[in-house]
Amino acid sequence: MHRRQISTIAHTDHPVAAPLRDDSVRALLDRALPSGDARLLDLGCGSGTWLMRAHAARPGLRADGVDSDSDAIAAAERAADEAGFGDRIAFHAQDAAEFGSPHRYDLVLSIGAAHAFGGLLPTLTAAGSHLAPGGTVLLGDCFWERAPGPETLDAGFAVDDYDDLATTVDRVVAAGWVPLHGHVSTLQEWDDYEWSWTGSLSRWALDNPDHPDHGEALDAASGHRDAWLHGYRGTLGFVTLLLRRAPRP
């Protein structure tokens, strides 16, 4: 069973695809998009959930979404058409790191997609290359809530995968960005996300007992649940930062 297929099923009931509750997403978008006629880019948009939620409250918004998962992009296009946003959101099935556009954007999103760029700072560099003057970046990535112990490392992480929150923000500032706002996902948000991830995948497997991927889906859900509960729960954090470039001296 392909990892992308597992992810698609696992995010059925949590399409934001990050440990953020709906009210947190709404509050972040309200801060990031005070104007209803901005131009928005989502690098690593998945099924387009952030873009469509932004559009629902801002009908004048124009947007592009980029993701290397062609199936997710196809699903995003269908959802946007069904919601009546199809003429205002353009989706692109390609590597987000290689995306080029004639437009410059008032807001560039990249939530939980730093792996596509090779890390936090390369993601900021890529996002910044698409910004209009005075534009902002909304960036979501993981950090260590506390130093990872053996259980977390056994779950597949390395100590140098992330920094603590203060060091993460310090690196962003040193790279020439000014934080305008930040949201640190709560343990409840993480728990909601992980229960949804493992539960959606388990439900799919139980509802499709004759599917050839039935057993693999159950194993993936079980392995993920064990890694979370016995490994990184309470250790791995997630921060979403609203950023603007610092003025050049």
C-alpha positions in Angstrom: 0.0 0.0 0.0 1.6 3.3 -1.1 2.4 5.8 1.6 0.4 8.5 -0.2 -2.7 6.2 -0.3 -2.3 5.6 3.5 -2.0 9.3 4.1 -5.1 10.1 2.0 -7.2 7.6 3.9 -5.8 8.6 7.3 -6.7 12.2 6.7 -10.3 11.5 5.8 -11.7 13.0 9.0 -9.0 15.5 9.6 -8.3 17.1 6.2 -6.2 20.0 7.6 -3.4 17.3 7.8 -1.7 18.9 10.8 -2.4 19.0 14.5 -4.6 22.1 14.4 -8.3 22.3 15.3 -10.7 24.1 13.0 -10.9 27.2 15.2 -7.1 27.4 15.2 -7.1 27.3 11.4 -9.7 29.9 11.2 -7.9 32.2 13.6 -4.6 31.8 11.8 -6.2 32.6 8.4 -8.0 35.6 9.9 -4.6 37.0 11.1 -2.8 36.1 7.9 -5.5 37.4 5.5 -7.1 40.6 6.8 -7.9 41.5 3.2 -10.5 39.6 1.2 -8.9 40.2 -2.2 -5.4 38.9 -1.6 -3.4 36.4 -3.8 -2.6 33.2 -1.9 -0.2 30.3 -2.6 -0.1 27.0 -0.7 3.2 25.0 -1.2 2.4 21.4 -0.3 -1.4 22.0 -0.4 -2.5 18.3 -0.3 -6.2 18.2 -0.9 -6.5 22.0 -0.8 -8.3 22.3 2.5 -6.5 25.4 3.7 -7.2 27.2 0.4 -10.9 26.3 0.3 -11.3 27.4 3.9 -9.6 30.7 3.1 -11.9 31.1 0.1 -15.1 30.3 2.0 -14.8 33.5 4.0 -13.1 35.6 1.3 -14.8 35.2 -2.1 -12.4 37.7 -3.7 -9.4 35.7 -3.0 -7.3 34.3 -5.8 -5.1 31.3 -5.1 -2.7 28.6 -6.3 -2.1 25.3 -4.7 0.9 23.0 -5.4 1.6 19.4 -4.5 3.5 16.5 -5.9 0.7 14.1 -5.2 -1.4 14.1 -8.4 -4.2 12.1 -6.7 -4.5 14.8 -4.0 -4.5 17.5 -6.6 -7.2 15.8 -8.6 -9.3 15.5 -5.4 -8.7 19.1 -4.6 -9.9 20.2 -8.0 -13.0 18.2 -7.6 -13.7 19.6 -4.2 -13.1 23.2 -5.4 -15.4 22.7 -8.3 -18.1 21.3 -6.1 -17.8 24.2 -3.7 -17.9 26.7 -6.6 -14.3 27.8 -6.2 -13.0 26.2 -9.3 -12.5 29.5 -11.2 -10.6 31.1 -8.3 -8.2 28.4 -7.3 -5.7 26.8 -9.7 -4.0 23.6 -8.6 -0.7 22.3 -9.9 0.5 18.7 -9.7 4.3 19.2 -9.4 7.1 19.4 -6.9 6.5 22.4 -4.8 10.2 23.2 -4.6 10.2 23.6 -8.4 7.0 25.7 -8.8 7.3 28.9 -10.8 4.6 31.5 -11.3 4.3 34.8 -13.0 2.4 36.1 -9.9 3.7 37.3 -6.6 1.6 36.5 -3.5 0.4 38.4 -0.5 0.5 35.2 1.6 2.4 32.0 1.1 1.4 28.9 3.1 3.4 25.9 3.8 2.0 23.8 6.7 3.8 20.5 7.5 5.6 20.4 4.2 9.1 21.3 5.1 10.3 17.8 4.1 9.5 18.7 0.5 12.2 21.5 0.6 14.8 19.9 2.8 14.0 21.5 6.1 12.6 24.6 7.8 15.0 27.3 6.4 14.9 26.0 2.8 11.1 26.2 3.1 11.3 29.8 4.1 13.6 30.6 1.2 11.3 29.0 -1.3 8.2 30.7 0.2 10.0 34.0 0.2 10.8 33.8 -3.5 7.1 34.0 -4.2 6.2 36.9 -2.0 4.9 40.3 -3.1 6.5 43.3 -1.3 5.1 43.4 2.2 3.8 39.8 1.9 3.7 37.3 4.7 4.4 33.6 5.1 2.4 31.2 7.3 4.7 28.3 8.1 3.9 25.2 10.1 6.6 22.8 11.3 7.5 20.5 14.2 9.8 21.2 17.1 10.9 19.4 20.2 8.7 20.1 23.2 11.3 18.4 25.3 14.5 16.5 24.5 13.6 13.3 22.7 14.3 10.2 24.8 15.0 6.6 23.7 11.3 5.9 23.1 11.0 8.8 20.6 14.2 7.9 18.8 13.0 4.3 18.6 9.8 5.6 16.9 12.0 6.7 13.9 13.2 10.1 14.9 16.7 11.6 15.2 17.8 14.1 17.7 18.8 16.6 15.0 15.4 16.3 13.1 14.2 19.4 15.0 15.2 22.0 17.6 13.3 23.3 20.7 10.8 26.1 20.2 13.1 28.9 21.2 15.9 27.7 18.9 13.4 27.2 16.1 12.2 30.8 16.3 15.8 32.1 16.8 16.8 30.4 13.5 13.9 31.9 11.7 14.7 35.4 13.0 18.4 34.9 12.1 17.4 34.1 8.6 15.8 37.6 8.3 12.2 37.1 9.3 10.0 38.8 11.9 7.4 36.7 13.7 4.0 38.5 13.7 2.1 35.7 15.4 2.5 32.1 16.4 0.3 29.2 17.4 1.7 26.2 19.3 -0.5 23.2 18.9 -1.9 21.9 22.2 -1.7 18.3 23.4 -5.4 18.1 22.8 -4.9 19.2 19.2 -2.2 16.5 18.8 -4.4 13.9 20.3 -7.4 14.8 18.1 -5.2 14.6 15.1 -3.5 11.3 15.9 -6.8 9.5 17.0 -8.3 10.7 13.7 -5.3 9.6 11.7 -5.2 6.1 13.1 -9.0 5.8 13.5 -9.7 6.7 9.9 -7.2 4.2 8.5 -8.5 1.5 10.9 -12.1 2.1 10.0 -11.3 1.9 6.3 -9.5 -1.4 6.8 -12.4 -2.8 8.8 -15.0 -1.6 6.3 -13.0 -3.3 3.4 -12.1 -6.7 4.8 -11.8 -8.2 1.3 -9.5 -5.5 -0.1 -6.0 -6.7 -0.7 -4.6 -3.8 1.3 -6.8 -4.5 4.3 -4.1 -6.1 6.5 -1.4 -3.6 5.5 -3.7 -0.7 6.5 -4.5 -2.2 9.9 -0.7 -2.7 10.4 0.1 0.9 9.4 -2.6 2.3 11.8 -1.3 0.1 14.6 2.3 1.0 14.0 1.5 4.7 13.9 -0.5 4.5 17.1 2.3 2.7 18.9 4.9 5.2 17.7 2.7 8.1 18.9 1.5 6.7 22.3 4.8 5.0 23.2 7.2 7.4 21.4 6.6 11.0 20.6 3.4 12.0 22.4 4.2 15.1 24.5 7.7 15.3 23.0 7.0 16.3 19.4 5.5 19.8 19.1 4.1 21.8 16.2 4.2 25.5 15.7 2.6 27.7 13.0 4.3 31.0 12.5 3.1 34.1 10.7 6.2 35.8 9.3 7.3 38.9 7.4 10.7 39.8 6.1 12.8 42.0 8.3 13.8 45.3 6.7 17.2 45.3 5.1 19.7 47.6 7.0 
